Amino acid sequence: MPASDPPDFEALASALARALALPVTEETLPGVAMNLALAYRLAPAFLDFPLPDTLEPAAIFDPRANPVAAP
């Protein structure tokens, strides 16, 4: 299967911000788009990593559950 062209990350970031009611401004849009592009590039490494079906999800970490006393 041929690889598809990557999406327009600025348009995607803008559409996602509107859909999720996130305060993405014109000044921050390029940075958001850059991070979406990075996630797009890294995602295959995570999706292709083989995991056995016997794995259990990790426990939920809540730092408030066991506060550490300051020395």
MOCORCOR-V526117 format. One record per helix or strand of 3 or more residues. SS is the DSSP state (a for helix, b for strand). FROM is the first residue (numbers start at 0). LEN is the number of residues. If there is no record, write none. Layout:
# MOCORCOR-V526117
ss=(SS:SS)
from=(FROM:FROM)
len=(LEN:LEN)
This chain:
# MOCORCOR-V526117
ss=(a:a)
from=(8:25)
len=(12:22)
